[in-house]
Amino acid sequence: MRGSGPVLLIIPGGPQDAGVFADVAGHLADRYTVVAYDPRGNSRSTFDGEPQEQDLDVHGDDAARLIEALGAGPAYVFGTSGGAQIGLNLAARHPGRVRALVAHEPPSMMLLDDPSPSLAGMRDLHDTYRSQGVEAAMQKFFSENGLSEGPGQDEAGPQDGPPSFEPSPEEAETFARVSGNFEYWLAHGVMPLSLYRPDIEALRGRPVVVGIGEESIGQPIDGMGKALADRLGSKRAAFPGDHMGFAPYPDRFAETLHLTLRGA
């Protein structure tokens, strides 16, 4: 939590945690009180008992309770990838908590005219994890989605690899934490996030903007975002980079997010 001004809640995707948004938050802190958190089951948001299957309603309730605890009224919300799915659930079920939502590259494959190929890929990934383990599954996921291993791997779409320069201690710590979340995401997250169908009727007419990376155009994640925007009748906004554009272009990404929220 940093900065001052209206609250901007940032929701990470997949195995990510709050640390992946450190640079973007720094560029927004002069205009917003930026709050990023580790979703339930990731990094520092640990379970008291056995790990639980991800439930989008539970995630949405968590985000709503966090906004309530901040005591600042409705918040601006940005969610990326699986975090965009959480943001959509939050906006549909707790509309009074959300001033505007930017859903960046949501893997809303259930809204596609034919989701079966995408779902088959996710089921194959889950089966690979169960039969061969985390390393084999993540290698499969990286290669099939054109990804390089790095701290922010997610449900769908390409990303830039880790920086060629020496990471800062904070970046190295984030990488280690997020890598430690891969097994939980594979075991308990990838299928619930993939199978989630946003409540279009509850969201229609709400201030929701679908973000897509300029380098993601033509990728499967682009089609998923377009399907969501078309069903909502909502705006689409072009963001720098690809699925992880906030990592290599934090300044441009932050400015685009600010302008998008202002126009939502």
C-alpha positions in Angstrom: 0.0 0.0 0.0 1.5 3.3 -1.1 0.7 6.8 -2.3 -2.3 9.0 -1.7 -5.6 9.8 -3.5 -8.5 7.5 -4.4 -7.9 3.8 -3.7 -6.7 1.6 -6.7 -6.9 -2.1 -5.8 -4.6 -4.2 -8.0 -5.3 -7.9 -8.3 -2.5 -10.3 -9.5 -3.2 -13.3 -11.7 -2.4 -17.0 -11.5 0.6 -17.6 -9.2 1.5 -13.9 -9.0 1.6 -11.8 -5.8 1.7 -8.1 -4.9 5.4 -7.9 -5.6 5.1 -8.0 -9.4 3.3 -4.6 -9.4 6.0 -2.8 -7.4 7.2 -0.7 -10.3 3.8 0.2 -11.7 2.6 1.1 -8.2 5.5 3.5 -7.9 4.4 5.3 -11.0 0.8 5.6 -9.8 1.4 6.6 -6.2 1.3 10.3 -6.9 -2.3 10.0 -8.0 -3.7 7.0 -6.1 -3.5 5.0 -2.9 -2.3 1.9 -4.6 -3.1 -1.4 -2.8 -1.8 -4.7 -4.1 -2.2 -8.0 -2.3 -1.4 -11.7 -2.5 -4.6 -13.6 -3.4 -5.6 -16.3 -1.0 -3.3 -19.3 -1.4 -0.4 -17.3 -2.9 2.9 -16.4 -1.2 2.1 -14.7 2.1 -1.6 -15.4 2.1 -1.3 -18.9 3.4 -3.9 -21.3 4.5 -4.3 -22.3 8.2 -4.9 -25.9 7.1 -4.7 -27.9 3.9 -4.7 -25.9 0.6 -8.2 -25.3 -0.8 -9.5 -25.3 -4.4 -9.7 -21.8 -5.8 -13.3 -20.4 -5.7 -13.9 -17.2 -7.6 -16.7 -16.2 -5.2 -14.3 -16.6 -2.3 -11.7 -14.5 -4.2 -14.4 -11.8 -5.0 -15.5 -11.7 -1.3 -11.8 -11.4 -0.2 -11.4 -8.3 -2.5 -14.6 -6.8 -1.3 -13.6 -7.2 2.4 -10.2 -5.6 1.6 -11.9 -2.6 0.1 -14.3 -2.4 3.0 -11.4 -2.5 5.5 -9.7 0.4 3.7 -12.7 2.5 4.6 -12.4 4.7 1.5 -15.7 3.9 -0.3 -15.7 2.3 -3.8 -12.3 1.7 -5.3 -10.8 1.7 -8.7 -9.9 -1.9 -9.5 -7.3 -3.3 -11.9 -7.0 -7.1 -12.4 -4.7 -8.9 -14.8 -5.3 -12.4 -16.2 -6.8 -14.6 -13.4 -6.9 -11.4 -11.3 -9.2 -9.9 -14.0 -11.5 -12.8 -13.5 -11.5 -12.0 -9.8 -12.2 -8.4 -10.6 -15.1 -9.4 -12.8 -16.6 -11.5 -9.9 -16.1 -8.6 -7.5 -17.8 -6.1 -9.8 -20.7 -8.4 -10.5 -21.4 -9.5 -6.9 -20.2 -6.4 -5.0 -21.0 -3.5 -7.4 -21.0 -0.9 -4.6 -17.4 -1.6 -3.9 -16.1 -0.9 -7.4 -15.9 2.6 -8.9 -14.5 1.2 -12.2 -12.8 -2.0 -13.3 -10.1 -2.5 -15.8 -9.9 -6.3 -16.7 -6.5 -6.8 -18.3 -6.3 -9.8 -20.6 -8.9 -12.0 -18.8 -8.7 -15.7 -19.7 -12.5 -15.8 -20.2 -12.4 -18.8 -22.5 -15.9 -19.9 -21.5 -17.2 -16.9 -23.4 -15.7 -18.1 -26.7 -18.1 -19.4 -29.4 -16.1 -22.7 -29.0 -14.1 -22.9 -25.8 -13.3 -26.6 -26.3 -9.7 -26.2 -27.7 -8.7 -23.8 -24.9 -10.2 -26.0 -22.3 -8.6 -29.1 -23.7 -5.2 -27.3 -23.4 -5.8 -26.4 -19.7 -7.0 -29.9 -18.9 -3.9 -31.4 -20.6 -1.7 -29.0 -18.5 -3.4 -30.1 -15.3 -3.1 -33.8 -16.3 0.7 -33.3 -17.0 1.1 -31.8 -13.5 -0.7 -34.7 -11.9 1.3 -37.4 -13.9 4.7 -35.7 -14.2 4.9 -33.0 -11.7 5.4 -29.2 -11.5 8.6 -28.9 -13.6 7.2 -30.8 -16.5 3.9 -29.0 -16.4 5.4 -25.5 -16.2 7.9 -26.3 -19.1 4.9 -27.4 -21.2 3.0 -24.3 -20.2 5.9 -22.0 -21.1 6.7 -23.6 -24.4 3.1 -23.9 -25.6 2.4 -20.2 -24.8 5.6 -18.7 -26.0 6.7 -17.8 -22.5 10.1 -17.5 -20.9 10.3 -18.5 -17.2 9.9 -15.5 -15.0 8.2 -14.3 -11.8 4.9 -13.5 -13.3 3.8 -16.5 -15.3 0.0 -16.8 -15.6 -3.0 -18.5 -17.2 -2.6 -17.5 -20.9 -0.7 -15.4 -23.3 3.0 -14.6 -24.0 5.2 -12.4 -21.8 8.7 -11.0 -21.8 11.3 -13.2 -20.0 13.1 -12.1 -16.9 15.3 -9.0 -17.3 18.8 -9.5 -18.7 20.2 -7.2 -16.0 20.9 -8.3 -12.5 17.6 -8.3 -10.5 17.3 -6.2 -7.4 16.9 -8.0 -4.1 13.2 -7.2 -4.2 12.8 -8.6 -7.7 14.7 -11.8 -6.7 12.5 -12.2 -3.6 9.4 -11.8 -5.7 10.6 -14.4 -8.3 11.3 -16.9 -5.5 7.9 -16.4 -3.9 6.0 -16.6 -7.2 7.9 -19.7 -8.3 6.9 -21.3 -5.0 3.2 -20.8 -6.0 3.4 -22.8 -9.2 2.3 -26.1 -7.6 -0.7 -24.5 -5.9 -1.8 -22.8 -9.1 -1.4 -26.1 -11.1 -3.2 -28.2 -8.5 -5.9 -25.9 -7.4 -6.1 -22.8 -9.6 -5.7 -23.4 -13.3 -9.1 -25.2 -13.8 -11.3 -23.0 -11.6 -9.9 -19.9 -13.3 -10.3 -21.4 -16.7 -13.9 -22.6 -16.1 -15.1 -19.4 -14.6 -17.8 -17.7 -16.6 -18.3 -14.0 -15.7 -21.9 -12.9 -14.9 -22.6 -10.9 -18.1 -26.0 -9.8 -17.0 -24.8 -8.4 -13.7 -21.8 -6.7 -15.3 -23.6 -5.1 -18.3 -23.8 -1.4 -17.9 -21.2 -1.3 -15.2 -17.9 0.7 -15.7 -15.8 -2.2 -17.0 -13.0 -1.8 -19.6 -11.3 -4.8 -21.1 -7.5 -4.2 -21.6 -5.5 -6.1 -24.2 -1.7 -5.9 -24.8 -0.6 -4.4 -28.1 1.6 -7.4 -28.6 -1.2 -9.8 -27.7 -3.3 -9.0 -30.8 -4.1 -12.2 -32.6 -3.2 -14.4 -29.7 -5.9 -16.6 -28.0 -6.0 -14.2 -25.1 -7.0 -11.4 -27.5 -10.0 -13.5 -28.6 -11.1 -14.1 -25.0 -10.9 -10.4 -24.2 -12.8 -9.5 -27.3 -15.5 -12.1 -26.5 -16.0 -10.5 -23.0 -16.0 -6.9 -24.4 -18.5 -7.8 -27.1 -20.9 -9.5 -24.7 -20.7 -6.6 -22.2 -20.9 -3.9 -25.0 -18.0 -2.3 -23.2 -14.8 -0.5 -24.3 -11.5 -2.1 -25.0 -8.2 -0.4 -24.3 -4.7 -1.1 -25.7 -2.0 -1.5 -23.1 1.8 -1.6 -23.7 3.4 -5.0 -24.3 1.9 -8.4 -24.0 0.3 -10.4 -21.2 3.0 -9.1 -18.8 3.4 -5.6 -20.2 3.5 -4.0 -16.8 6.9 -5.7 -16.1 9.0 -4.2 -19.0 7.0 -1.0 -19.4 5.9 0.1 -15.9 5.8 3.8 -16.7 3.8 3.5 -19.9 1.6 0.9 -18.4 0.8 3.0 -15.4 0.0 6.1 -17.6 -2.3 3.9 -19.8 -4.1 2.6 -16.8 -4.6 6.1 -15.3 -6.1 7.4 -18.6 -8.3 4.3 -18.9 -9.7 4.7 -15.4 -10.4 8.4 -16.1 -12.4 7.5 -19.2 -14.2 4.5 -17.7 
